């Protein structure tokens, strides 16, 4: 992967040509290209997964639902989905574990892409906002929300794993960072970075080892690798140019992830059904990219179950599990509670896979040989004329075994799993 130079606007150098079509393999892939990531990983083959107890999943206990009084908290974008767009995901929580008396912190954003509303006094109203909130641990109720108006719609949010004060946000085609005050009770500032992407960002991921390193992908068909610390230093020193790297996917990027054990390896999926696994480094240390065509469109999300096993989610509710060493399909099911799989949340310590989408979510227990459906949440409002609220994002709270979701009705819900 080659570096891309940005002059705080963006001037992009051309990447070394990647003829990824010659690296595609249709269907079940039994061979690998010489020097590809799959052939370098190695390892023993293992059997497929078995799906257990799908007919009688439990319904998770809904502890509470709070109205955020601002909607939509990321619309499901049903119209865009017809054009192969992953549902926007955009709420993230942080559970501060330094003391049990401290509240859970959460940040939500709105995704209003309509023109600005003009009030009777002809004043232009803000199109979108960030909502910062806290949940009181004693009452389990949200404390008063703090609202910050912003112009661009919010596409994704993720807390820096080692810094409770800073949250990375994707606002349309720009990355930025939200900084909380030292007391962690309100937003202190919002800094927007130079615009590298030429179109809306779909998802980003923070490196698990170096939290300054962020990968982001979206509708411009590129995955950018950005060093936030270097970028901030360049801005503060009034540099006219800042450098990051780019990987060309040659199709709309639906999701991005870092490898669970190798922080130099990242992956991306595209709407047309292609999985890319690539090295984020540049120069001689960079390894060849591995590109695998699943042969199925509307590939909206993916996550790693372990170093070699990837779970893929599709726009028709299908879930596939693949061994990326061989391309072998280990499991192929349809989530009966979701018409669209928009995102995954995986907890490796408890081996819990949460499948999110339309309308809500399903929870699976993953073992070495099986998927067992533990819970399935469907919309209680759904009918033929009104599909009801659609979950836009969710976050698992491991300390309490609870799951927090937002939906397009402007509600935040806490489930006891």
Secondary structure, DSSP 8 states (H G I E B T S, - for coil): -EEEEE-SS----------GGGG---SS-----TT-HHHHH--------EEE--TT-B--EEEEEEE-S---SS---HHHHTTS------EEEEE-TT-TTS-EEEEEE----S---B-TT--B--SEEEEEEEE-TTT--B---EEEEESS-EEEEEE-TT-TTEEEEEETTEEEEEEE-TTSSSEEEEEE-----SS-EEEEEE-SS-TTEEEEEETTSEEEEEEHHHHHHHHHTT-S-EEEEEEE-SS-EEEEEE-SS-TTEEEEEETTSEEEEEE---GGG----EEEE-S-S-EEEEEESSSSEEEEEETTSEEEEEETTTTEEEEEEE-TTEEEEEEEEEETTTTEEEEEEEE-EEEEEE-SSEEEEEEEE--SS--SS-----EEEEEEETTTTEEEEEETTSEEEEEE-
